[in-house]
Amino acid sequence: MTERPVPQSTVPGEATWPTQPFPLKPPPVARNTFDPAKDFYSLTPEHAAYCKELWDANNMYTEGPYTPPGVDATMVTFPSTLGGGNWNGFSYDPTLGLVFTSVMNIGQVAKMVEGQARGGGPTTWVRRSPWGGAVGRFWNPETKIPCSAPPFGELVAIDVNRGDIAWKVPLGFVESLKAKGFDKTGTLNIGGSIATAGGLIFVGATIDCRFRAFESKTGKQLWETALPACAHSTPMTFLGKDGRQYVAVAAGGGSFLGAAAGSKIVAFALPGGTSSGWGANQARTTPSFAPIPN
């Protein structure tokens, strides 16, 4: 760890600490900076124009990690309260010495204005987003597409012995962008992963409501399937009474990203009587689908 100078508050009467700790390894697993000269979304003209207008109309600025909301302009900083590596936790493969996490690259926006705190009381300085609430994200809230360049979501592997990122791959897609030929953008996600002894990672999490398997060693996606609702949860695996290995995930939807609600637990297994566990080669076989009644 090292201490580095960070941007300071401009709120009258507020003093922020001059430095903050930064780890030397691993490097950031998700975006934590934004350069408006090169990091804006640019895939489609309509959303690109929306993002530039959002930036200009709100006099937005960023000074890097730990940029506090200002009084005279609207800060942009990465990650947001939901972004980066927050919420999703880790899974671990002790044989490979890799830990895995899913991240989303989305920033937060806010400025400080005079007003009343949520509980009332005298006038003070309160946080306000361009949409009126205390918390705002650097996106179009109608489409949930970020204003920063993709990938919007990633699955990341970190080598625990060297402290290096072993691989990163996009996680998920945005339906409207995929229809226009952009299928490697990743997407927003909240949910954990599991790593199996057979060399696989299983993860739901994404707002495209898919469940996926990846090869632990390389990050290559091996399989995906649609779920009845988004799986903002962590999968589990178990050995059934029939000797087959099952992977199950709660597809409950909802959560902070506004997914439609669901009420299913969905389980998957290899076809037939396979009992040797799911390895990377076996994941290429289409699993059987068995929803479990609530």
ChimeraX commands (.cxc) that place a marker at each C-alpha (Angstrom):
marker #1 position 0.00,0.00,0.00 radius 0.5
marker #1 position 1.02,3.59,-0.54 radius 0.5
marker #1 position -0.52,6.90,0.45 radius 0.5
marker #1 position -1.24,9.35,-2.39 radius 0.5
marker #1 position -2.64,12.89,-2.46 radius 0.5
marker #1 position -6.32,13.00,-3.44 radius 0.5
marker #1 position -8.74,15.77,-4.48 radius 0.5
marker #1 position -10.11,17.88,-1.64 radius 0.5
marker #1 position -13.63,18.97,-0.73 radius 0.5
marker #1 position -14.86,22.43,-1.69 radius 0.5
marker #1 position -17.83,22.33,0.70 radius 0.5
marker #1 position -17.59,25.22,3.19 radius 0.5
marker #1 position -16.58,23.98,6.62 radius 0.5
marker #1 position -15.72,20.47,5.42 radius 0.5
marker #1 position -12.18,19.12,5.55 radius 0.5
marker #1 position -11.17,15.92,3.77 radius 0.5
marker #1 position -8.03,13.93,4.49 radius 0.5
marker #1 position -5.17,14.93,2.16 radius 0.5
marker #1 position -4.19,11.35,1.22 radius 0.5
marker #1 position -5.81,7.95,0.76 radius 0.5
marker #1 position -4.33,4.42,0.60 radius 0.5
marker #1 position -3.73,2.84,-2.82 radius 0.5
marker #1 position -2.70,-0.82,-3.21 radius 0.5
marker #1 position 0.43,-1.42,-5.26 radius 0.5
marker #1 position -0.86,-4.83,-6.40 radius 0.5
marker #1 position -3.05,-5.91,-8.02 radius 0.5
marker #1 position -3.83,-3.03,-10.37 radius 0.5
marker #1 position -7.45,-1.82,-10.23 radius 0.5
marker #1 position -9.78,-4.69,-11.16 radius 0.5
marker #1 position -12.31,-2.19,-12.55 radius 0.5
marker #1 position -12.26,1.31,-14.02 radius 0.5
marker #1 position -11.36,3.96,-11.43 radius 0.5
marker #1 position -10.45,6.84,-13.74 radius 0.5
marker #1 position -12.20,8.67,-16.58 radius 0.5
marker #1 position -10.55,10.87,-19.20 radius 0.5
marker #1 position -13.26,12.84,-21.07 radius 0.5
marker #1 position -10.91,13.20,-24.02 radius 0.5
marker #1 position -10.86,9.47,-24.74 radius 0.5
marker #1 position -13.11,7.48,-22.39 radius 0.5
marker #1 position -16.62,8.56,-23.45 radius 0.5
marker #1 position -19.04,6.01,-24.93 radius 0.5
marker #1 position -18.91,6.20,-28.74 radius 0.5
marker #1 position -20.57,3.06,-30.17 radius 0.5
marker #1 position -23.87,4.64,-31.23 radius 0.5
marker #1 position -24.48,8.33,-32.00 radius 0.5
marker #1 position -27.71,8.71,-30.04 radius 0.5
marker #1 position -26.30,7.57,-26.71 radius 0.5
marker #1 position -22.99,9.33,-27.33 radius 0.5
marker #1 position -24.90,12.60,-27.82 radius 0.5
marker #1 position -26.92,11.99,-24.65 radius 0.5
marker #1 position -23.73,11.50,-22.62 radius 0.5
marker #1 position -22.02,14.62,-23.98 radius 0.5
marker #1 position -25.13,16.67,-23.23 radius 0.5
marker #1 position -25.30,15.22,-19.70 radius 0.5
marker #1 position -21.66,16.21,-19.16 radius 0.5
marker #1 position -21.97,19.73,-20.57 radius 0.5
marker #1 position -25.37,20.62,-19.10 radius 0.5
marker #1 position -24.24,19.70,-15.59 radius 0.5
marker #1 position -20.73,21.18,-15.82 radius 0.5
marker #1 position -19.26,17.78,-14.96 radius 0.5
marker #1 position -15.63,17.21,-14.02 radius 0.5
marker #1 position -13.38,14.53,-12.61 radius 0.5
marker #1 position -10.04,14.61,-10.82 radius 0.5
marker #1 position -9.50,10.88,-10.57 radius 0.5
marker #1 position -10.11,8.48,-7.67 radius 0.5
marker #1 position -11.70,9.95,-4.55 radius 0.5
marker #1 position -13.02,13.04,-6.38 radius 0.5
marker #1 position -15.56,14.49,-3.91 radius 0.5
marker #1 position -18.80,16.15,-5.05 radius 0.5
marker #1 position -18.22,19.87,-5.51 radius 0.5
marker #1 position -20.29,22.97,-4.86 radius 0.5
marker #1 position -19.94,24.71,-8.23 radius 0.5
marker #1 position -19.95,21.71,-10.57 radius 0.5
marker #1 position -20.94,18.02,-10.74 radius 0.5
marker #1 position -18.26,15.46,-10.05 radius 0.5
marker #1 position -17.85,12.19,-11.92 radius 0.5
marker #1 position -15.84,9.49,-10.19 radius 0.5
marker #1 position -15.32,5.77,-10.61 radius 0.5
marker #1 position -16.52,3.42,-9.33 radius 0.5
marker #1 position -20.08,4.27,-8.35 radius 0.5
marker #1 position -21.68,3.08,-5.13 radius 0.5
marker #1 position -22.59,-0.10,-7.03 radius 0.5
marker #1 position -19.66,-0.17,-9.43 radius 0.5
marker #1 position -16.19,-1.64,-9.43 radius 0.5
marker #1 position -15.76,-4.79,-7.38 radius 0.5
marker #1 position -18.45,-3.89,-4.83 radius 0.5
marker #1 position -21.16,-6.42,-3.94 radius 0.5
marker #1 position -20.04,-9.45,-5.95 radius 0.5
marker #1 position -17.46,-11.11,-3.71 radius 0.5
marker #1 position -14.87,-13.66,-4.85 radius 0.5
marker #1 position -14.60,-17.31,-5.77 radius 0.5
marker #1 position -11.30,-19.21,-5.65 radius 0.5
marker #1 position -9.52,-22.01,-7.46 radius 0.5
marker #1 position -6.71,-23.22,-5.14 radius 0.5
marker #1 position -5.18,-25.44,-7.83 radius 0.5
marker #1 position -4.65,-22.50,-10.20 radius 0.5
marker #1 position -4.08,-19.95,-7.44 radius 0.5
marker #1 position -6.69,-17.66,-8.99 radius 0.5
marker #1 position -9.49,-15.66,-7.42 radius 0.5
marker #1 position -12.40,-14.54,-9.58 radius 0.5
marker #1 position -14.81,-11.64,-9.34 radius 0.5
marker #1 position -17.27,-9.88,-11.58 radius 0.5
marker #1 position -17.10,-6.09,-11.80 radius 0.5
marker #1 position -19.07,-3.32,-13.45 radius 0.5
marker #1 position -17.48,-0.20,-14.85 radius 0.5
marker #1 position -19.92,2.54,-13.98 radius 0.5
marker #1 position -19.30,5.89,-12.36 radius 0.5
marker #1 position -21.25,8.08,-9.98 radius 0.5
marker #1 position -22.24,11.72,-10.39 radius 0.5
marker #1 position -23.26,14.32,-7.79 radius 0.5
marker #1 position -22.79,17.86,-6.57 radius 0.5
marker #1 position -23.36,19.48,-3.18 radius 0.5
marker #1 position -26.26,21.92,-2.77 radius 0.5
marker #1 position -27.83,23.64,0.19 radius 0.5
marker #1 position -30.93,21.87,1.43 radius 0.5
marker #1 position -32.34,19.70,4.16 radius 0.5
marker #1 position -31.06,16.29,5.12 radius 0.5
marker #1 position -33.37,13.29,4.69 radius 0.5
marker #1 position -34.51,13.51,8.31 radius 0.5
marker #1 position -35.23,17.24,8.10 radius 0.5
marker #1 position -33.61,19.87,10.26 radius 0.5
marker #1 position -31.73,23.08,9.48 radius 0.5
marker #1 position -30.32,23.93,6.07 radius 0.5
marker #1 position -27.08,22.14,5.36 radius 0.5
marker #1 position -25.06,20.83,2.42 radius 0.5
marker #1 position -26.65,17.78,0.79 radius 0.5
marker #1 position -25.69,15.58,-2.12 radius 0.5
marker #1 position -27.78,15.90,-5.31 radius 0.5
marker #1 position -27.68,14.13,-8.68 radius 0.5
marker #1 position -28.83,15.57,-12.04 radius 0.5
marker #1 position -32.04,13.54,-11.62 radius 0.5
marker #1 position -32.83,14.93,-8.18 radius 0.5
marker #1 position -31.86,12.11,-5.84 radius 0.5
marker #1 position -28.83,11.80,-3.62 radius 0.5
marker #1 position -27.24,9.06,-5.72 radius 0.5
marker #1 position -26.78,9.23,-9.48 radius 0.5
marker #1 position -24.85,7.06,-11.91 radius 0.5
marker #1 position -22.95,8.08,-15.00 radius 0.5
marker #1 position -25.46,6.55,-17.41 radius 0.5
marker #1 position -28.81,6.98,-19.08 radius 0.5
marker #1 position -31.22,5.70,-16.39 radius 0.5
marker #1 position -33.80,4.84,-19.05 radius 0.5
marker #1 position -31.56,2.47,-21.03 radius 0.5
marker #1 position -29.09,1.63,-18.23 radius 0.5
marker #1 position -26.20,2.09,-20.68 radius 0.5
marker #1 position -23.18,3.79,-19.07 radius 0.5
marker #1 position -21.64,6.96,-20.49 radius 0.5
marker #1 position -18.13,5.54,-20.32 radius 0.5
marker #1 position -16.68,3.31,-23.02 radius 0.5
marker #1 position -17.22,-0.45,-22.67 radius 0.5
marker #1 position -16.64,-2.98,-21.30 radius 0.5
marker #1 position -19.46,-2.18,-18.87 radius 0.5
marker #1 position -19.07,-5.47,-17.02 radius 0.5
marker #1 position -16.19,-7.93,-16.76 radius 0.5
marker #1 position -15.18,-11.21,-15.18 radius 0.5
marker #1 position -11.68,-10.91,-13.73 radius 0.5
marker #1 position -9.12,-13.47,-12.53 radius 0.5
marker #1 position -6.32,-12.43,-10.16 radius 0.5
marker #1 position -3.19,-14.48,-9.49 radius 0.5
marker #1 position -2.95,-14.58,-5.68 radius 0.5
marker #1 position 0.75,-15.50,-5.72 radius 0.5
marker #1 position 1.94,-12.69,-8.00 radius 0.5
marker #1 position -0.74,-10.09,-7.35 radius 0.5
marker #1 position -1.32,-9.69,-11.09 radius 0.5
marker #1 position -4.48,-9.82,-13.17 radius 0.5
marker #1 position -4.36,-13.16,-15.00 radius 0.5
marker #1 position -7.19,-12.36,-17.41 radius 0.5
marker #1 position -10.22,-10.16,-17.96 radius 0.5
marker #1 position -13.17,-10.89,-20.25 radius 0.5
marker #1 position -16.42,-9.03,-20.97 radius 0.5
marker #1 position -19.36,-10.36,-18.98 radius 0.5
marker #1 position -22.72,-10.20,-20.70 radius 0.5
marker #1 position -24.15,-7.93,-23.36 radius 0.5
marker #1 position -26.64,-5.10,-23.88 radius 0.5
marker #1 position -29.52,-6.37,-25.99 radius 0.5
marker #1 position -30.01,-3.15,-27.99 radius 0.5
marker #1 position -26.28,-2.93,-28.76 radius 0.5
marker #1 position -25.95,-6.61,-29.61 radius 0.5
marker #1 position -28.70,-6.12,-32.21 radius 0.5
marker #1 position -26.44,-3.50,-33.83 radius 0.5
marker #1 position -23.41,-5.80,-33.89 radius 0.5
marker #1 position -21.80,-4.84,-30.57 radius 0.5
marker #1 position -21.90,-8.10,-28.63 radius 0.5
marker #1 position -18.69,-7.80,-26.55 radius 0.5
marker #1 position -19.62,-4.80,-24.41 radius 0.5
marker #1 position -20.24,-6.60,-21.15 radius 0.5
marker #1 position -23.14,-5.37,-19.04 radius 0.5
marker #1 position -24.04,-4.25,-15.55 radius 0.5
marker #1 position -24.13,-6.99,-12.97 radius 0.5
marker #1 position -24.70,-7.75,-9.30 radius 0.5
marker #1 position -24.03,-11.29,-8.15 radius 0.5
marker #1 position -21.29,-13.72,-7.24 radius 0.5
marker #1 position -19.55,-16.61,-8.96 radius 0.5
marker #1 position -18.47,-20.11,-7.95 radius 0.5
marker #1 position -15.37,-22.01,-9.06 radius 0.5
marker #1 position -15.51,-25.80,-9.39 radius 0.5
marker #1 position -12.78,-28.41,-9.04 radius 0.5
marker #1 position -13.38,-29.28,-12.69 radius 0.5
marker #1 position -11.95,-25.95,-13.81 radius 0.5
marker #1 position -15.13,-23.99,-14.39 radius 0.5
marker #1 position -16.59,-20.71,-13.17 radius 0.5
marker #1 position -20.36,-20.31,-13.04 radius 0.5
marker #1 position -21.89,-16.85,-12.80 radius 0.5
marker #1 position -25.26,-15.19,-13.37 radius 0.5
marker #1 position -25.32,-11.59,-12.06 radius 0.5
marker #1 position -25.87,-9.78,-15.38 radius 0.5
marker #1 position -28.93,-7.71,-16.34 radius 0.5
marker #1 position -29.14,-9.62,-19.62 radius 0.5
marker #1 position -30.51,-12.44,-17.41 radius 0.5
marker #1 position -28.10,-15.13,-18.58 radius 0.5
marker #1 position -26.27,-17.86,-16.69 radius 0.5
marker #1 position -22.77,-18.65,-17.96 radius 0.5
marker #1 position -19.83,-21.03,-17.58 radius 0.5
marker #1 position -16.23,-19.97,-18.18 radius 0.5
marker #1 position -12.96,-21.87,-18.26 radius 0.5
marker #1 position -11.12,-20.94,-15.06 radius 0.5
marker #1 position -7.63,-21.02,-16.57 radius 0.5
marker #1 position -8.27,-18.80,-19.60 radius 0.5
marker #1 position -11.57,-16.96,-19.09 radius 0.5
marker #1 position -13.00,-18.48,-22.27 radius 0.5
marker #1 position -16.79,-18.57,-22.20 radius 0.5
marker #1 position -17.95,-22.14,-22.74 radius 0.5
marker #1 position -21.72,-22.00,-22.28 radius 0.5
marker #1 position -24.65,-19.70,-21.57 radius 0.5
marker #1 position -28.39,-19.98,-21.19 radius 0.5
marker #1 position -31.29,-17.59,-20.61 radius 0.5
marker #1 position -32.94,-17.49,-17.19 radius 0.5
marker #1 position -36.56,-16.68,-16.33 radius 0.5
marker #1 position -35.26,-13.62,-14.40 radius 0.5
marker #1 position -31.85,-12.10,-13.69 radius 0.5
marker #1 position -29.72,-13.96,-11.14 radius 0.5
marker #1 position -28.49,-11.28,-8.74 radius 0.5
marker #1 position -27.22,-14.02,-6.45 radius 0.5
marker #1 position -24.38,-16.51,-6.01 radius 0.5
marker #1 position -24.75,-20.01,-7.52 radius 0.5
marker #1 position -24.20,-23.23,-5.59 radius 0.5
marker #1 position -23.25,-26.76,-6.59 radius 0.5
marker #1 position -24.07,-30.10,-5.00 radius 0.5
marker #1 position -24.05,-33.84,-5.64 radius 0.5
marker #1 position -27.56,-35.21,-6.07 radius 0.5
marker #1 position -28.89,-38.50,-4.75 radius 0.5
marker #1 position -28.67,-39.77,-8.32 radius 0.5
marker #1 position -24.89,-39.24,-8.31 radius 0.5
marker #1 position -25.02,-36.31,-10.71 radius 0.5
marker #1 position -23.48,-32.92,-10.03 radius 0.5
marker #1 position -25.96,-30.03,-10.09 radius 0.5
marker #1 position -25.43,-26.29,-10.27 radius 0.5
marker #1 position -28.29,-24.13,-9.00 radius 0.5
marker #1 position -28.90,-20.38,-8.96 radius 0.5
marker #1 position -31.66,-18.14,-7.63 radius 0.5
marker #1 position -33.24,-16.12,-10.46 radius 0.5
marker #1 position -35.01,-13.51,-8.37 radius 0.5
marker #1 position -34.46,-10.38,-10.46 radius 0.5
marker #1 position -35.07,-7.05,-8.76 radius 0.5
marker #1 position -32.13,-5.43,-6.99 radius 0.5
marker #1 position -30.62,-1.96,-7.45 radius 0.5
marker #1 position -30.40,-2.26,-11.23 radius 0.5
marker #1 position -34.15,-2.46,-11.72 radius 0.5
marker #1 position -34.49,-5.94,-13.21 radius 0.5
marker #1 position -37.94,-7.48,-13.43 radius 0.5
marker #1 position -38.81,-9.59,-10.39 radius 0.5
marker #1 position -38.62,-13.38,-10.49 radius 0.5
marker #1 position -39.24,-16.29,-8.11 radius 0.5
marker #1 position -37.40,-19.32,-9.46 radius 0.5
marker #1 position -34.47,-21.43,-8.36 radius 0.5
marker #1 position -33.04,-23.00,-11.50 radius 0.5
marker #1 position -30.85,-26.13,-11.49 radius 0.5
marker #1 position -28.62,-27.54,-14.24 radius 0.5
marker #1 position -26.96,-30.91,-14.76 radius 0.5
marker #1 position -25.20,-32.77,-17.52 radius 0.5
marker #1 position -27.43,-35.06,-19.58 radius 0.5
marker #1 position -27.65,-38.72,-18.67 radius 0.5
marker #1 position -25.99,-40.30,-15.66 radius 0.5
marker #1 position -22.72,-38.37,-15.66 radius 0.5
marker #1 position -21.33,-38.29,-12.14 radius 0.5
marker #1 position -17.71,-37.24,-12.63 radius 0.5
marker #1 position -18.35,-33.53,-12.18 radius 0.5
marker #1 position -18.35,-30.71,-14.68 radius 0.5
marker #1 position -15.02,-30.15,-16.38 radius 0.5
marker #1 position -14.15,-27.63,-19.06 radius 0.5
marker #1 position -14.77,-30.12,-21.86 radius 0.5
marker #1 position -18.09,-31.29,-20.44 radius 0.5
marker #1 position -19.40,-27.73,-20.21 radius 0.5
marker #1 position -19.52,-27.63,-23.99 radius 0.5
marker #1 position -22.37,-30.12,-23.77 radius 0.5
marker #1 position -25.79,-28.47,-23.43 radius 0.5
marker #1 position -26.97,-29.16,-19.86 radius 0.5
marker #1 position -30.47,-30.31,-19.04 radius 0.5
marker #1 position -32.74,-27.63,-17.57 radius 0.5
marker #1 position -34.71,-28.41,-14.44 radius 0.5
marker #1 position -36.60,-25.58,-12.69 radius 0.5
marker #1 position -37.23,-26.36,-9.02 radius 0.5
marker #1 position -40.75,-25.38,-7.83 radius 0.5
marker #1 position -40.90,-22.87,-4.98 radius 0.5
marker link #1:1,2 radius 0.2
marker link #1:2,3 radius 0.2
marker link #1:3,4 radius 0.2
marker link #1:4,5 radius 0.2
marker link #1:5,6 radius 0.2
marker link #1:6,7 radius 0.2
marker link #1:7,8 radius 0.2
marker link #1:8,9 radius 0.2
marker link #1:9,10 radius 0.2
marker link #1:10,11 radius 0.2
marker link #1:11,12 radius 0.2
marker link #1:12,13 radius 0.2
marker link #1:13,14 radius 0.2
marker link #1:14,15 radius 0.2
marker link #1:15,16 radius 0.2
marker link #1:16,17 radius 0.2
marker link #1:17,18 radius 0.2
marker link #1:18,19 radius 0.2
marker link #1:19,20 radius 0.2
marker link #1:20,21 radius 0.2
marker link #1:21,22 radius 0.2
marker link #1:22,23 radius 0.2
marker link #1:23,24 radius 0.2
marker link #1:24,25 radius 0.2
marker link #1:25,26 radius 0.2
marker link #1:26,27 radius 0.2
marker link #1:27,28 radius 0.2
marker link #1:28,29 radius 0.2
marker link #1:29,30 radius 0.2
marker link #1:30,31 radius 0.2
marker link #1:31,32 radius 0.2
marker link #1:32,33 radius 0.2
marker link #1:33,34 radius 0.2
marker link #1:34,35 radius 0.2
marker link #1:35,36 radius 0.2
marker link #1:36,37 radius 0.2
marker link #1:37,38 radius 0.2
marker link #1:38,39 radius 0.2
marker link #1:39,40 radius 0.2
marker link #1:40,41 radius 0.2
marker link #1:41,42 radius 0.2
marker link #1:42,43 radius 0.2
marker link #1:43,44 radius 0.2
marker link #1:44,45 radius 0.2
marker link #1:45,46 radius 0.2
marker link #1:46,47 radius 0.2
marker link #1:47,48 radius 0.2
marker link #1:48,49 radius 0.2
marker link #1:49,50 radius 0.2
marker link #1:50,51 radius 0.2
marker link #1:51,52 radius 0.2
marker link #1:52,53 radius 0.2
marker link #1:53,54 radius 0.2
marker link #1:54,55 radius 0.2
marker link #1:55,56 radius 0.2
marker link #1:56,57 radius 0.2
marker link #1:57,58 radius 0.2
marker link #1:58,59 radius 0.2
marker link #1:59,60 radius 0.2
marker link #1:60,61 radius 0.2
marker link #1:61,62 radius 0.2
marker link #1:62,63 radius 0.2
marker link #1:63,64 radius 0.2
marker link #1:64,65 radius 0.2
marker link #1:65,66 radius 0.2
marker link #1:66,67 radius 0.2
marker link #1:67,68 radius 0.2
marker link #1:68,69 radius 0.2
marker link #1:69,70 radius 0.2
marker link #1:70,71 radius 0.2
marker link #1:71,72 radius 0.2
marker link #1:72,73 radius 0.2
marker link #1:73,74 radius 0.2
marker link #1:74,75 radius 0.2
marker link #1:75,76 radius 0.2
marker link #1:76,77 radius 0.2
marker link #1:77,78 radius 0.2
marker link #1:78,79 radius 0.2
marker link #1:79,80 radius 0.2
marker link #1:80,81 radius 0.2
marker link #1:81,82 radius 0.2
marker link #1:82,83 radius 0.2
marker link #1:83,84 radius 0.2
marker link #1:84,85 radius 0.2
marker link #1:85,86 radius 0.2
marker link #1:86,87 radius 0.2
marker link #1:87,88 radius 0.2
marker link #1:88,89 radius 0.2
marker link #1:89,90 radius 0.2
marker link #1:90,91 radius 0.2
marker link #1:91,92 radius 0.2
marker link #1:92,93 radius 0.2
marker link #1:93,94 radius 0.2
marker link #1:94,95 radius 0.2
marker link #1:95,96 radius 0.2
marker link #1:96,97 radius 0.2
marker link #1:97,98 radius 0.2
marker link #1:98,99 radius 0.2
marker link #1:99,100 radius 0.2
marker link #1:100,101 radius 0.2
marker link #1:101,102 radius 0.2
marker link #1:102,103 radius 0.2
marker link #1:103,104 radius 0.2
marker link #1:104,105 radius 0.2
marker link #1:105,106 radius 0.2
marker link #1:106,107 radius 0.2
marker link #1:107,108 radius 0.2
marker link #1:108,109 radius 0.2
marker link #1:109,110 radius 0.2
marker link #1:110,111 radius 0.2
marker link #1:111,112 radius 0.2
marker link #1:112,113 radius 0.2
marker link #1:113,114 radius 0.2
marker link #1:114,115 radius 0.2
marker link #1:115,116 radius 0.2
marker link #1:116,117 radius 0.2
marker link #1:117,118 radius 0.2
marker link #1:118,119 radius 0.2
marker link #1:119,120 radius 0.2
marker link #1:120,121 radius 0.2
marker link #1:121,122 radius 0.2
marker link #1:122,123 radius 0.2
marker link #1:123,124 radius 0.2
marker link #1:124,125 radius 0.2
marker link #1:125,126 radius 0.2
marker link #1:126,127 radius 0.2
marker link #1:127,128 radius 0.2
marker link #1:128,129 radius 0.2
marker link #1:129,130 radius 0.2
marker link #1:130,131 radius 0.2
marker link #1:131,132 radius 0.2
marker link #1:132,133 radius 0.2
marker link #1:133,134 radius 0.2
marker link #1:134,135 radius 0.2
marker link #1:135,136 radius 0.2
marker link #1:136,137 radius 0.2
marker link #1:137,138 radius 0.2
marker link #1:138,139 radius 0.2
marker link #1:139,140 radius 0.2
marker link #1:140,141 radius 0.2
marker link #1:141,142 radius 0.2
marker link #1:142,143 radius 0.2
marker link #1:143,144 radius 0.2
marker link #1:144,145 radius 0.2
marker link #1:145,146 radius 0.2
marker link #1:146,147 radius 0.2
marker link #1:147,148 radius 0.2
marker link #1:148,149 radius 0.2
marker link #1:149,150 radius 0.2
marker link #1:150,151 radius 0.2
marker link #1:151,152 radius 0.2
marker link #1:152,153 radius 0.2
marker link #1:153,154 radius 0.2
marker link #1:154,155 radius 0.2
marker link #1:155,156 radius 0.2
marker link #1:156,157 radius 0.2
marker link #1:157,158 radius 0.2
marker link #1:158,159 radius 0.2
marker link #1:159,160 radius 0.2
marker link #1:160,161 radius 0.2
marker link #1:161,162 radius 0.2
marker link #1:162,163 radius 0.2
marker link #1:163,164 radius 0.2
marker link #1:164,165 radius 0.2
marker link #1:165,166 radius 0.2
marker link #1:166,167 radius 0.2
marker link #1:167,168 radius 0.2
marker link #1:168,169 radius 0.2
marker link #1:169,170 radius 0.2
marker link #1:170,171 radius 0.2
marker link #1:171,172 radius 0.2
marker link #1:172,173 radius 0.2
marker link #1:173,174 radius 0.2
marker link #1:174,175 radius 0.2
marker link #1:175,176 radius 0.2
marker link #1:176,177 radius 0.2
marker link #1:177,178 radius 0.2
marker link #1:178,179 radius 0.2
marker link #1:179,180 radius 0.2
marker link #1:180,181 radius 0.2
marker link #1:181,182 radius 0.2
marker link #1:182,183 radius 0.2
marker link #1:183,184 radius 0.2
marker link #1:184,185 radius 0.2
marker link #1:185,186 radius 0.2
marker link #1:186,187 radius 0.2
marker link #1:187,188 radius 0.2
marker link #1:188,189 radius 0.2
marker link #1:189,190 radius 0.2
marker link #1:190,191 radius 0.2
marker link #1:191,192 radius 0.2
marker link #1:192,193 radius 0.2
marker link #1:193,194 radius 0.2
marker link #1:194,195 radius 0.2
marker link #1:195,196 radius 0.2
marker link #1:196,197 radius 0.2
marker link #1:197,198 radius 0.2
marker link #1:198,199 radius 0.2
marker link #1:199,200 radius 0.2
marker link #1:200,201 radius 0.2
marker link #1:201,202 radius 0.2
marker link #1:202,203 radius 0.2
marker link #1:203,204 radius 0.2
marker link #1:204,205 radius 0.2
marker link #1:205,206 radius 0.2
marker link #1:206,207 radius 0.2
marker link #1:207,208 radius 0.2
marker link #1:208,209 radius 0.2
marker link #1:209,210 radius 0.2
marker link #1:210,211 radius 0.2
marker link #1:211,212 radius 0.2
marker link #1:212,213 radius 0.2
marker link #1:213,214 radius 0.2
marker link #1:214,215 radius 0.2
marker link #1:215,216 radius 0.2
marker link #1:216,217 radius 0.2
marker link #1:217,218 radius 0.2
marker link #1:218,219 radius 0.2
marker link #1:219,220 radius 0.2
marker link #1:220,221 radius 0.2
marker link #1:221,222 radius 0.2
marker link #1:222,223 radius 0.2
marker link #1:223,224 radius 0.2
marker link #1:224,225 radius 0.2
marker link #1:225,226 radius 0.2
marker link #1:226,227 radius 0.2
marker link #1:227,228 radius 0.2
marker link #1:228,229 radius 0.2
marker link #1:229,230 radius 0.2
marker link #1:230,231 radius 0.2
marker link #1:231,232 radius 0.2
marker link #1:232,233 radius 0.2
marker link #1:233,234 radius 0.2
marker link #1:234,235 radius 0.2
marker link #1:235,236 radius 0.2
marker link #1:236,237 radius 0.2
marker link #1:237,238 radius 0.2
marker link #1:238,239 radius 0.2
marker link #1:239,240 radius 0.2
marker link #1:240,241 radius 0.2
marker link #1:241,242 radius 0.2
marker link #1:242,243 radius 0.2
marker link #1:243,244 radius 0.2
marker link #1:244,245 radius 0.2
marker link #1:245,246 radius 0.2
marker link #1:246,247 radius 0.2
marker link #1:247,248 radius 0.2
marker link #1:248,249 radius 0.2
marker link #1:249,250 radius 0.2
marker link #1:250,251 radius 0.2
marker link #1:251,252 radius 0.2
marker link #1:252,253 radius 0.2
marker link #1:253,254 radius 0.2
marker link #1:254,255 radius 0.2
marker link #1:255,256 radius 0.2
marker link #1:256,257 radius 0.2
marker link #1:257,258 radius 0.2
marker link #1:258,259 radius 0.2
marker link #1:259,260 radius 0.2
marker link #1:260,261 radius 0.2
marker link #1:261,262 radius 0.2
marker link #1:262,263 radius 0.2
marker link #1:263,264 radius 0.2
marker link #1:264,265 radius 0.2
marker link #1:265,266 radius 0.2
marker link #1:266,267 radius 0.2
marker link #1:267,268 radius 0.2
marker link #1:268,269 radius 0.2
marker link #1:269,270 radius 0.2
marker link #1:270,271 radius 0.2
marker link #1:271,272 radius 0.2
marker link #1:272,273 radius 0.2
marker link #1:273,274 radius 0.2
marker link #1:274,275 radius 0.2
marker link #1:275,276 radius 0.2
marker link #1:276,277 radius 0.2
marker link #1:277,278 radius 0.2
marker link #1:278,279 radius 0.2
marker link #1:279,280 radius 0.2
marker link #1:280,281 radius 0.2
marker link #1:281,282 radius 0.2
marker link #1:282,283 radius 0.2
marker link #1:283,284 radius 0.2
marker link #1:284,285 radius 0.2
marker link #1:285,286 radius 0.2
marker link #1:286,287 radius 0.2
marker link #1:287,288 radius 0.2
marker link #1:288,289 radius 0.2
marker link #1:289,290 radius 0.2
marker link #1:290,291 radius 0.2
marker link #1:291,292 radius 0.2
marker link #1:292,293 radius 0.2
marker link #1:293,294 radius 0.2
view
